[in-house]
Amino acid sequence: MKRQLLALAGIALSTAALTAQAADLAAGRAVFEKFNCASCHGADAKTSVDPSYPILAGQHADYLAHALRAYQRGQAGLPASANVRRNAVMGAFAVQLSPQDIDNVAAWLASLPSDLGTRR
């Protein structure tokens, strides 16, 4: 049983690594530019026009992807138990993104320099 769990964990990690590698940073930047994310989050994705808007540069890619999917679920009207985020502006943008768009823009934003964390 433990071997099976370890094997499944290894497969899951390998799949996650391949997904992360499959992200196209140039395509991620194109998504950021296409949807004019800079108008709220700043051209560098860390100088927001309003202090209440989050810094995106340097955030973890999985966190950013999760947030965008939560906005999609919120826009779809799913109940709060479905882990949703409701925001009219972000929801309207998020529903236009494909799963690959989300992975790409999340990877690109995560690759940007930021004071949010220490790079090793």
C-alpha positions as CSV (number, residue, x, y, z in Angstrom):
1,M,0.0,0.0,0.0
2,K,2.8,2.4,0.9
3,R,4.6,1.6,-2.4
4,Q,1.4,2.4,-4.3
5,L,1.0,5.7,-2.5
6,L,4.6,6.6,-3.2
7,A,4.3,5.7,-6.8
8,L,1.2,7.8,-7.2
9,A,2.9,10.7,-5.4
10,G,5.8,10.4,-7.8
11,I,3.5,10.4,-10.8
12,A,1.7,13.5,-9.5
13,L,5.0,15.3,-9.0
14,S,6.2,14.4,-12.4
15,T,3.0,15.6,-14.0
16,A,3.2,18.8,-12.1
17,A,6.8,19.3,-13.2
18,L,5.9,18.7,-16.8
19,T,3.0,21.1,-16.6
20,A,5.2,23.8,-15.2
21,Q,7.8,23.2,-17.9
22,A,5.0,23.3,-20.6
23,A,4.2,26.9,-19.7
24,D,5.2,29.3,-22.3
25,L,6.5,32.5,-20.8
26,A,6.2,34.6,-23.9
27,A,2.6,33.5,-24.3
28,G,2.0,34.4,-20.7
29,R,3.3,37.9,-21.3
30,A,1.1,38.1,-24.4
31,V,-1.9,37.2,-22.2
32,F,-1.0,39.9,-19.7
33,E,-0.7,42.5,-22.5
34,K,-3.8,41.3,-24.4
35,F,-6.1,41.8,-21.4
36,N,-4.4,45.0,-20.4
37,C,-3.7,43.7,-16.9
38,A,-1.2,46.6,-16.5
39,S,-4.0,49.1,-16.3
40,C,-4.7,47.9,-12.7
41,H,-1.7,45.8,-11.7
42,G,1.0,48.1,-13.3
43,A,3.3,47.5,-16.2
44,D,5.7,45.6,-14.0
45,A,2.9,43.7,-12.3
46,K,4.0,45.0,-8.9
47,T,3.1,48.7,-9.1
48,S,-0.7,48.6,-8.8
49,V,-2.7,51.7,-9.5
50,D,-4.6,51.1,-6.2
51,P,-2.9,49.7,-3.0
52,S,-5.7,47.2,-2.6
53,Y,-4.9,45.5,-5.9
54,P,-2.5,42.6,-5.4
55,I,1.1,42.5,-6.5
56,L,1.3,39.7,-9.1
57,A,5.0,39.7,-10.0
58,G,6.9,37.0,-8.1
59,Q,3.8,35.3,-6.7
60,H,3.8,31.5,-6.8
61,A,2.5,30.3,-10.2
62,D,0.2,27.7,-8.6
63,Y,-1.4,30.4,-6.4
64,L,-2.0,32.7,-9.4
65,A,-3.5,29.8,-11.4
66,H,-5.7,28.8,-8.5
67,A,-6.9,32.4,-8.1
68,L,-7.8,32.8,-11.8
69,R,-9.7,29.5,-11.8
70,A,-11.6,30.6,-8.6
71,Y,-12.6,33.8,-10.5
72,Q,-13.8,31.6,-13.3
73,R,-15.9,29.6,-10.9
74,G,-17.2,32.8,-9.3
75,Q,-18.3,34.2,-12.7
76,A,-20.1,30.9,-13.4
77,G,-22.2,31.5,-10.3
78,L,-21.0,28.4,-8.4
79,P,-21.7,28.4,-4.7
80,A,-19.2,29.5,-2.2
81,S,-18.5,25.9,-1.2
82,A,-16.9,25.5,-4.7
83,N,-14.0,27.8,-3.7
84,V,-14.9,30.8,-5.7
85,R,-13.8,34.4,-6.0
86,R,-16.3,37.0,-6.9
87,N,-15.1,40.2,-8.6
88,A,-16.9,41.6,-11.6
89,V,-13.7,42.8,-13.3
90,M,-11.5,39.9,-12.6
91,G,-14.3,37.4,-13.3
92,A,-15.0,39.0,-16.7
93,F,-11.3,38.6,-17.7
94,A,-10.8,35.2,-16.2
95,V,-13.7,33.5,-18.1
96,Q,-11.9,34.4,-21.3
97,L,-8.8,32.4,-20.4
98,S,-8.1,28.9,-21.5
99,P,-6.4,26.5,-19.1
100,Q,-3.2,27.0,-21.1
101,D,-3.5,30.8,-20.9
102,I,-3.8,30.5,-17.1
103,D,-0.7,28.3,-16.9
104,N,1.2,30.6,-19.1
105,V,0.4,33.9,-17.5
106,A,0.8,32.4,-14.0
107,A,4.3,31.1,-15.0
108,W,5.3,34.4,-16.5
109,L,4.2,36.5,-13.5
110,A,5.9,34.1,-11.2
111,S,9.2,34.5,-13.2
112,L,9.2,38.3,-12.7
113,P,11.5,39.9,-10.1
114,S,9.7,41.0,-6.9
115,D,10.3,41.8,-3.3
116,L,7.6,39.2,-2.3
117,G,10.1,36.5,-1.6
118,T,13.7,35.5,-1.7
119,R,14.9,33.6,-4.8
120,R,17.4,30.8,-4.3
